[in-house]
Amino acid sequence: MEALDALKEHGQNPLARRMCLKALEELNDPALSIEMLKPPRESAEAVVLGYAILNGGNLAELEEFLNDQFIVKSTDASVNEIVGKLRLRAAR
């Protein structure tokens, strides 16, 4: 966690964000992933953030994710897959 706190301070640095992403994937803490990855800046971040919302997010976070312009414009298959899963959840 200390490492994530240190990396969080450098959230604008692409390398620091990639290191955060790796740590968040290993921690599997949806709330922390949501906090640290909003808004996503690349597809890998969007996928991890989407699964975090699916596993522990609320409806407002889900809607914010689905309306994010990065997500809306994405053509990445992995992003599109999580978007589909989140839309199914929203429809329930």
N, CA, C and O atoms as CSV, one atom per row, in Angstrom:
chain,resi,resn,atom,element,x,y,z
A,1,MET,N,N,0.815,-1.191,0.000
A,1,MET,CA,C,0.000,0.000,0.000
A,1,MET,C,C,0.861,1.258,0.000
A,1,MET,O,O,0.506,2.252,-0.634
A,2,GLU,N,N,1.969,1.223,0.694
A,2,GLU,CA,C,2.850,2.395,0.736
A,2,GLU,C,C,3.362,2.727,-0.663
A,2,GLU,O,O,3.481,3.894,-1.034
A,3,ALA,N,N,3.661,1.688,-1.424
A,3,ALA,CA,C,4.145,1.909,-2.781
A,3,ALA,C,C,3.064,2.594,-3.627
A,3,ALA,O,O,3.354,3.500,-4.409
A,4,LEU,N,N,1.814,2.146,-3.456
A,4,LEU,CA,C,0.729,2.777,-4.196
A,4,LEU,C,C,0.554,4.232,-3.796
A,4,LEU,O,O,0.302,5.087,-4.645
A,5,ASP,N,N,0.686,4.513,-2.516
A,5,ASP,CA,C,0.581,5.904,-2.054
A,5,ASP,C,C,1.660,6.770,-2.699
A,5,ASP,O,O,1.401,7.901,-3.112
A,6,ALA,N,N,2.868,6.224,-2.779
A,6,ALA,CA,C,3.970,6.970,-3.397
A,6,ALA,C,C,3.709,7.174,-4.894
A,6,ALA,O,O,3.953,8.257,-5.427
A,7,LEU,N,N,3.221,6.146,-5.557
A,7,LEU,CA,C,2.941,6.245,-6.993
A,7,LEU,C,C,1.764,7.182,-7.270
A,7,LEU,O,O,1.732,7.868,-8.291
A,8,LYS,N,N,0.807,7.201,-6.354
A,8,LYS,CA,C,-0.379,8.040,-6.507
A,8,LYS,C,C,-0.006,9.515,-6.657
A,8,LYS,O,O,-0.669,10.266,-7.373
A,9,GLU,N,N,1.052,9.912,-5.978
A,9,GLU,CA,C,1.514,11.294,-6.041
A,9,GLU,C,C,2.045,11.663,-7.426
A,9,GLU,O,O,2.185,12.840,-7.757
A,10,HIS,N,N,2.338,10.636,-8.229
A,10,HIS,CA,C,2.889,10.865,-9.573
A,10,HIS,C,C,1.909,10.382,-10.643
A,10,HIS,O,O,2.317,9.860,-11.680
A,11,GLY,N,N,0.622,10.562,-10.379
A,11,GLY,CA,C,-0.439,10.064,-11.247
A,11,GLY,C,C,-0.421,10.591,-12.664
A,11,GLY,O,O,-1.044,9.996,-13.543
A,12,GLN,N,N,0.271,11.685,-12.916
A,12,GLN,CA,C,0.346,12.229,-14.269
A,12,GLN,C,C,1.446,11.563,-15.085
A,12,GLN,O,O,1.476,11.687,-16.310
A,13,ASN,N,N,2.342,10.863,-14.417
A,13,ASN,CA,C,3.456,10.200,-15.079
A,13,ASN,C,C,2.982,8.858,-15.648
A,13,ASN,O,O,2.506,8.015,-14.888
A,14,PRO,N,N,3.098,8.637,-16.956
A,14,PRO,CA,C,2.626,7.386,-17.555
A,14,PRO,C,C,3.266,6.131,-16.963
A,14,PRO,O,O,2.584,5.120,-16.790
A,15,LEU,N,N,4.541,6.177,-16.656
A,15,LEU,CA,C,5.195,5.007,-16.068
A,15,LEU,C,C,4.644,4.723,-14.670
A,15,LEU,O,O,4.415,3.566,-14.320
A,16,ALA,N,N,4.435,5.755,-13.884
A,16,ALA,CA,C,3.868,5.577,-12.543
A,16,ALA,C,C,2.461,5.006,-12.638
A,16,ALA,O,O,2.083,4.158,-11.829
A,17,ARG,N,N,1.684,5.458,-13.612
A,17,ARG,CA,C,0.320,4.930,-13.779
A,17,ARG,C,C,0.348,3.458,-14.161
A,17,ARG,O,O,-0.488,2.685,-13.694
A,18,ARG,N,N,1.302,3.057,-15.008
A,18,ARG,CA,C,1.412,1.634,-15.381
A,18,ARG,C,C,1.785,0.783,-14.173
A,18,ARG,O,O,1.283,-0.329,-14.003
A,19,MET,N,N,2.670,1.315,-13.337
A,19,MET,CA,C,3.062,0.587,-12.132
A,19,MET,C,C,1.882,0.487,-11.161
A,19,MET,O,O,1.682,-0.554,-10.534
A,20,CYS,N,N,1.111,1.553,-11.037
A,20,CYS,CA,C,-0.102,1.540,-10.209
A,20,CYS,C,C,-1.082,0.496,-10.731
A,20,CYS,O,O,-1.659,-0.267,-9.956
A,21,LEU,N,N,-1.264,0.466,-12.030
A,21,LEU,CA,C,-2.188,-0.479,-12.638
A,21,LEU,C,C,-1.803,-1.910,-12.293
A,21,LEU,O,O,-2.656,-2.717,-11.923
A,22,LYS,N,N,-0.535,-2.219,-12.415
A,22,LYS,CA,C,-0.052,-3.570,-12.093
A,22,LYS,C,C,-0.326,-3.896,-10.627
A,22,LYS,O,O,-0.807,-4.985,-10.311
A,23,ALA,N,N,-0.022,-2.959,-9.736
A,23,ALA,CA,C,-0.253,-3.180,-8.307
A,23,ALA,C,C,-1.744,-3.351,-8.017
A,23,ALA,O,O,-2.126,-4.210,-7.222
A,24,LEU,N,N,-2.570,-2.553,-8.644
A,24,LEU,CA,C,-4.016,-2.647,-8.421
A,24,LEU,C,C,-4.576,-3.973,-8.917
A,24,LEU,O,O,-5.469,-4.545,-8.291
A,25,GLU,N,N,-4.061,-4.459,-10.027
A,25,GLU,CA,C,-4.497,-5.769,-10.532
A,25,GLU,C,C,-4.186,-6.857,-9.509
A,25,GLU,O,O,-5.002,-7.752,-9.287
A,26,GLU,N,N,-3.032,-6.786,-8.897
A,26,GLU,CA,C,-2.624,-7.794,-7.925
A,26,GLU,C,C,-3.383,-7.673,-6.606
A,26,GLU,O,O,-3.686,-8.681,-5.969
A,27,LEU,N,N,-3.691,-6.445,-6.195
A,27,LEU,CA,C,-4.415,-6.238,-4.938
A,27,LEU,C,C,-5.878,-6.660,-5.024
A,27,LEU,O,O,-6.460,-7.113,-4.039
A,28,ASN,N,N,-6.463,-6.507,-6.200
A,28,ASN,CA,C,-7.869,-6.859,-6.405
A,28,ASN,C,C,-8.776,-6.169,-5.374
A,28,ASN,O,O,-9.583,-6.816,-4.706
A,29,ASP,N,N,-8.626,-4.854,-5.262
A,29,ASP,CA,C,-9.429,-4.035,-4.356
A,29,ASP,C,C,-10.260,-3.082,-5.224
A,29,ASP,O,O,-9.760,-2.044,-5.660
A,30,PRO,N,N,-11.537,-3.438,-5.477
A,30,PRO,CA,C,-12.338,-2.613,-6.389
A,30,PRO,C,C,-12.414,-1.138,-5.998
A,30,PRO,O,O,-12.267,-0.268,-6.857
A,31,ALA,N,N,-12.638,-0.846,-4.734
A,31,ALA,CA,C,-12.776,0.554,-4.311
A,31,ALA,C,C,-11.498,1.344,-4.589
A,31,ALA,O,O,-11.556,2.478,-5.065
A,32,LEU,N,N,-10.366,0.752,-4.297
A,32,LEU,CA,C,-9.089,1.429,-4.526
A,32,LEU,C,C,-8.826,1.605,-6.025
A,32,LEU,O,O,-8.338,2.649,-6.458
A,33,SER,N,N,-9.149,0.594,-6.798
A,33,SER,CA,C,-8.977,0.681,-8.248
A,33,SER,C,C,-9.847,1.793,-8.827
A,33,SER,O,O,-9.398,2.559,-9.680
A,34,ILE,N,N,-11.080,1.876,-8.365
A,34,ILE,CA,C,-11.988,2.926,-8.845
A,34,ILE,C,C,-11.427,4.297,-8.489
A,34,ILE,O,O,-11.411,5.208,-9.316
A,35,GLU,N,N,-10.975,4.429,-7.268
A,35,GLU,CA,C,-10.426,5.716,-6.806
A,35,GLU,C,C,-9.214,6.148,-7.627
A,35,GLU,O,O,-9.092,7.315,-7.998
A,36,MET,N,N,-8.329,5.210,-7.906
A,36,MET,CA,C,-7.053,5.566,-8.519
A,36,MET,C,C,-7.070,5.614,-10.048
A,36,MET,O,O,-6.220,6.271,-10.649
A,37,LEU,N,N,-8.009,4.939,-10.675
A,37,LEU,CA,C,-7.976,4.840,-12.136
A,37,LEU,C,C,-8.974,5.743,-12.851
A,37,LEU,O,O,-9.027,5.749,-14.081
A,38,LYS,N,N,-9.758,6.499,-12.106
A,38,LYS,CA,C,-10.686,7.428,-12.754
A,38,LYS,C,C,-10.000,8.738,-13.022
A,38,LYS,O,O,-9.357,9.281,-12.123
A,39,PRO,N,N,-10.106,9.260,-14.196
A,39,PRO,CA,C,-10.622,8.648,-15.419
A,39,PRO,C,C,-9.538,7.811,-16.093
A,39,PRO,O,O,-8.352,8.107,-15.950
A,40,PRO,N,N,-9.930,6.780,-16.819
A,40,PRO,CA,C,-8.925,5.956,-17.498
A,40,PRO,C,C,-8.263,6.725,-18.636
A,40,PRO,O,O,-8.897,7.542,-19.303
A,41,ARG,N,N,-6.976,6.448,-18.845
A,41,ARG,CA,C,-6.242,7.130,-19.911
A,41,ARG,C,C,-5.786,6.190,-21.012
A,41,ARG,O,O,-5.330,6.624,-22.070
A,42,GLU,N,N,-5.916,4.891,-20.747
A,42,GLU,CA,C,-5.556,3.907,-21.771
A,42,GLU,C,C,-6.442,2.681,-21.588
A,42,GLU,O,O,-7.112,2.533,-20.566
A,43,SER,N,N,-6.436,1.821,-22.571
A,43,SER,CA,C,-7.339,0.672,-22.572
A,43,SER,C,C,-7.144,-0.253,-21.378
A,43,SER,O,O,-8.122,-0.712,-20.789
A,44,ALA,N,N,-5.913,-0.529,-21.018
A,44,ALA,CA,C,-5.666,-1.430,-19.885
A,44,ALA,C,C,-6.264,-0.854,-18.600
A,44,ALA,O,O,-6.828,-1.593,-17.793
A,45,GLU,N,N,-6.143,0.447,-18.411
A,45,GLU,CA,C,-6.743,1.094,-17.241
A,45,GLU,C,C,-8.260,0.980,-17.300
A,45,GLU,O,O,-8.905,0.710,-16.287
A,46,ALA,N,N,-8.827,1.184,-18.476
A,46,ALA,CA,C,-10.275,1.121,-18.633
A,46,ALA,C,C,-10.807,-0.265,-18.288
A,46,ALA,O,O,-11.859,-0.391,-17.660
A,47,VAL,N,N,-10.089,-1.295,-18.692
A,47,VAL,CA,C,-10.524,-2.659,-18.419
A,47,VAL,C,C,-10.492,-2.949,-16.916
A,47,VAL,O,O,-11.455,-3.479,-16.363
A,48,VAL,N,N,-9.396,-2.605,-16.265
A,48,VAL,CA,C,-9.290,-2.840,-14.814
A,48,VAL,C,C,-10.341,-2.021,-14.078
A,48,VAL,O,O,-10.991,-2.523,-13.162
A,49,LEU,N,N,-10.511,-0.771,-14.471
A,49,LEU,CA,C,-11.524,0.079,-13.850
A,49,LEU,C,C,-12.926,-0.494,-14.077
A,49,LEU,O,O,-13.739,-0.527,-13.153
A,50,GLY,N,N,-13.205,-0.936,-15.279
A,50,GLY,CA,C,-14.514,-1.513,-15.579
A,50,GLY,C,C,-14.818,-2.731,-14.726
A,50,GLY,O,O,-15.922,-2.860,-14.197
A,51,TYR,N,N,-13.847,-3.626,-14.588
A,51,TYR,CA,C,-14.056,-4.814,-13.753
A,51,TYR,C,C,-14.184,-4.437,-12.277
A,51,TYR,O,O,-14.939,-5.074,-11.541
A,52,ALA,N,N,-13.459,-3.417,-11.841
A,52,ALA,CA,C,-13.593,-2.950,-10.458
A,52,ALA,C,C,-15.010,-2.432,-10.222
A,52,ALA,O,O,-15.606,-2.708,-9.180
A,53,ILE,N,N,-15.544,-1.693,-11.171
A,53,ILE,CA,C,-16.921,-1.196,-11.050
A,53,ILE,C,C,-17.900,-2.365,-11.080
A,53,ILE,O,O,-18.863,-2.387,-10.314
A,54,LEU,N,N,-17.664,-3.318,-11.944
A,54,LEU,CA,C,-18.532,-4.489,-12.029
A,54,LEU,C,C,-18.553,-5.257,-10.707
A,54,LEU,O,O,-19.599,-5.748,-10.284
A,55,ASN,N,N,-17.396,-5.356,-10.062
A,55,ASN,CA,C,-17.276,-6.158,-8.843
A,55,ASN,C,C,-17.525,-5.405,-7.549
A,55,ASN,O,O,-17.742,-6.028,-6.510
A,56,GLY,N,N,-17.501,-4.069,-7.587
A,56,GLY,CA,C,-17.677,-3.362,-6.326
A,56,GLY,C,C,-18.129,-1.924,-6.458
A,56,GLY,O,O,-18.139,-1.178,-5.479
A,57,GLY,N,N,-18.498,-1.538,-7.649
A,57,GLY,CA,C,-18.910,-0.154,-7.851
A,57,GLY,C,C,-20.404,0.041,-7.678
A,57,GLY,O,O,-21.167,-0.914,-7.527
A,58,ASN,N,N,-20.795,1.291,-7.703
A,58,ASN,CA,C,-22.217,1.594,-7.589
A,58,ASN,C,C,-22.752,2.062,-8.947
A,58,ASN,O,O,-22.003,2.189,-9.915
A,59,LEU,N,N,-24.047,2.313,-8.993
A,59,LEU,CA,C,-24.683,2.690,-10.252
A,59,LEU,C,C,-24.133,4.004,-10.809
A,59,LEU,O,O,-23.964,4.141,-12.021
A,60,ALA,N,N,-23.854,4.967,-9.935
A,60,ALA,CA,C,-23.307,6.245,-10.396
A,60,ALA,C,C,-21.941,6.048,-11.052
A,60,ALA,O,O,-21.664,6.647,-12.091
A,61,GLU,N,N,-21.088,5.215,-10.458
A,61,GLU,CA,C,-19.763,4.936,-11.036
A,61,GLU,C,C,-19.905,4.216,-12.369
A,61,GLU,O,O,-19.166,4.489,-13.315
A,62,LEU,N,N,-20.857,3.298,-12.435
A,62,LEU,CA,C,-21.106,2.555,-13.669
A,62,LEU,C,C,-21.533,3.517,-14.780
A,62,LEU,O,O,-21.013,3.452,-15.894
A,63,GLU,N,N,-22.469,4.400,-14.479
A,63,GLU,CA,C,-22.936,5.346,-15.492
A,63,GLU,C,C,-21.841,6.326,-15.903
A,63,GLU,O,O,-21.712,6.669,-17.078
A,64,GLU,N,N,-21.054,6.772,-14.927
A,64,GLU,CA,C,-19.940,7.671,-15.239
A,64,GLU,C,C,-18.955,6.982,-16.189
A,64,GLU,O,O,-18.484,7.588,-17.152
A,65,PHE,N,N,-18.653,5.730,-15.912
A,65,PHE,CA,C,-17.743,4.959,-16.754
A,65,PHE,C,C,-18.292,4.840,-18.176
A,65,PHE,O,O,-17.580,5.097,-19.147
A,66,LEU,N,N,-19.551,4.453,-18.290
A,66,LEU,CA,C,-20.146,4.249,-19.616
A,66,LEU,C,C,-20.249,5.540,-20.419
A,66,LEU,O,O,-20.288,5.501,-21.649
A,67,ASN,N,N,-20.293,6.673,-19.742
A,67,ASN,CA,C,-20.401,7.965,-20.420
A,67,ASN,C,C,-19.058,8.664,-20.622
A,67,ASN,O,O,-18.999,9.709,-21.270
A,68,ASP,N,N,-17.985,8.104,-20.077
A,68,ASP,CA,C,-16.658,8.686,-20.236
A,68,ASP,C,C,-16.284,8.676,-21.724
A,68,ASP,O,O,-16.444,7.659,-22.398
A,69,GLN,N,N,-15.796,9.790,-22.225
A,69,GLN,CA,C,-15.502,9.912,-23.658
A,69,GLN,C,C,-14.415,8.937,-24.118
A,69,GLN,O,O,-14.440,8.482,-25.261
A,70,PHE,N,N,-13.475,8.619,-23.251
A,70,PHE,CA,C,-12.457,7.633,-23.619
A,70,PHE,C,C,-13.132,6.286,-23.885
A,70,PHE,O,O,-12.798,5.595,-24.847
A,71,ILE,N,N,-14.075,5.927,-23.033
A,71,ILE,CA,C,-14.778,4.648,-23.161
A,71,ILE,C,C,-15.684,4.681,-24.395
A,71,ILE,O,O,-15.691,3.743,-25.191
A,72,VAL,N,N,-16.427,5.739,-24.544
A,72,VAL,CA,C,-17.367,5.874,-25.664
A,72,VAL,C,C,-16.645,5.755,-27.007
A,72,VAL,O,O,-17.164,5.140,-27.938
A,73,LYS,N,N,-15.468,6.332,-27.106
A,73,LYS,CA,C,-14.721,6.348,-28.370
A,73,LYS,C,C,-13.816,5.132,-28.571
A,73,LYS,O,O,-13.242,4.957,-29.647
A,74,SER,N,N,-13.687,4.305,-27.557
A,74,SER,CA,C,-12.759,3.177,-27.636
A,74,SER,C,C,-13.226,2.130,-28.644
A,74,SER,O,O,-14.410,1.807,-28.737
A,75,THR,N,N,-12.259,1.617,-29.390
A,75,THR,CA,C,-12.527,0.512,-30.310
A,75,THR,C,C,-11.819,-0.758,-29.840
A,75,THR,O,O,-11.839,-1.776,-30.532
A,76,ASP,N,N,-11.199,-0.696,-28.673
A,76,ASP,CA,C,-10.475,-1.833,-28.118
A,76,ASP,C,C,-11.461,-2.943,-27.729
A,76,ASP,O,O,-12.460,-2.683,-27.059
A,77,ALA,N,N,-11.177,-4.169,-28.149
A,77,ALA,CA,C,-12.077,-5.293,-27.890
A,77,ALA,C,C,-12.251,-5.563,-26.399
A,77,ALA,O,O,-13.354,-5.889,-25.959
A,78,SER,N,N,-11.198,-5.434,-25.626
A,78,SER,CA,C,-11.294,-5.683,-24.186
A,78,SER,C,C,-12.159,-4.634,-23.505
A,78,SER,O,O,-12.935,-4.955,-22.606
A,79,VAL,N,N,-12.030,-3.393,-23.927
A,79,VAL,CA,C,-12.869,-2.326,-23.377
A,79,VAL,C,C,-14.322,-2.581,-23.773
A,79,VAL,O,O,-15.223,-2.453,-22.943
A,80,ASN,N,N,-14.551,-2.935,-25.015
A,80,ASN,CA,C,-15.909,-3.206,-25.476
A,80,ASN,C,C,-16.535,-4.376,-24.727
A,80,ASN,O,O,-17.740,-4.379,-24.476
A,81,GLU,N,N,-15.733,-5.362,-24.371
A,81,GLU,CA,C,-16.243,-6.510,-23.615
A,81,GLU,C,C,-16.725,-6.085,-22.232
A,81,GLU,O,O,-17.818,-6.469,-21.816
A,82,ILE,N,N,-15.922,-5.294,-21.511
A,82,ILE,CA,C,-16.339,-4.867,-20.173
A,82,ILE,C,C,-17.517,-3.905,-20.265
A,82,ILE,O,O,-18.384,-3.911,-19.391
A,83,VAL,N,N,-17.563,-3.088,-21.294
A,83,VAL,CA,C,-18.709,-2.192,-21.494
A,83,VAL,C,C,-19.986,-3.030,-21.642
A,83,VAL,O,O,-21.016,-2.703,-21.052
A,84,GLY,N,N,-19.917,-4.093,-22.417
A,84,GLY,CA,C,-21.081,-4.970,-22.581
A,84,GLY,C,C,-21.530,-5.573,-21.262
A,84,GLY,O,O,-22.727,-5.634,-20.981
A,85,LYS,N,N,-20.597,-6.010,-20.465
A,85,LYS,CA,C,-20.927,-6.602,-19.154
A,85,LYS,C,C,-21.544,-5.554,-18.227
A,85,LYS,O,O,-22.486,-5.847,-17.492
A,86,LEU,N,N,-21.015,-4.350,-18.266
A,86,LEU,CA,C,-21.566,-3.289,-17.417
A,86,LEU,C,C,-22.964,-2.873,-17.882
A,86,LEU,O,O,-23.827,-2.559,-17.062
A,87,ARG,N,N,-23.180,-2.871,-19.176
A,87,ARG,CA,C,-24.522,-2.531,-19.687
A,87,ARG,C,C,-25.539,-3.579,-19.249
A,87,ARG,O,O,-26.674,-3.249,-18.904
A,88,LEU,N,N,-25.124,-4.839,-19.267
A,88,LEU,CA,C,-26.013,-5.900,-18.778
A,88,LEU,C,C,-26.347,-5.681,-17.300
A,88,LEU,O,O,-27.498,-5.835,-16.892
A,89,ARG,N,N,-25.373,-5.333,-16.527
A,89,ARG,CA,C,-25.599,-5.084,-15.105
A,89,ARG,C,C,-26.531,-3.885,-14.922
A,89,ARG,O,O,-27.425,-3.922,-14.078
A,90,ALA,N,N,-26.332,-2.845,-15.691
A,90,ALA,CA,C,-27.169,-1.643,-15.574
A,90,ALA,C,C,-28.617,-1.939,-15.956
A,90,ALA,O,O,-29.542,-1.313,-15.439
A,91,ALA,N,N,-28.806,-2.887,-16.857
A,91,ALA,CA,C,-30.154,-3.211,-17.319
A,91,ALA,C,C,-30.953,-3.993,-16.276
A,91,ALA,O,O,-32.177,-4.081,-16.372
A,92,ARG,N,N,-30.279,-4.552,-15.299
A,92,ARG,CA,C,-30.990,-5.355,-14.283
A,92,ARG,C,C,-31.775,-4.511,-13.340
A,92,ARG,O,O,-32.424,-5.035,-12.434
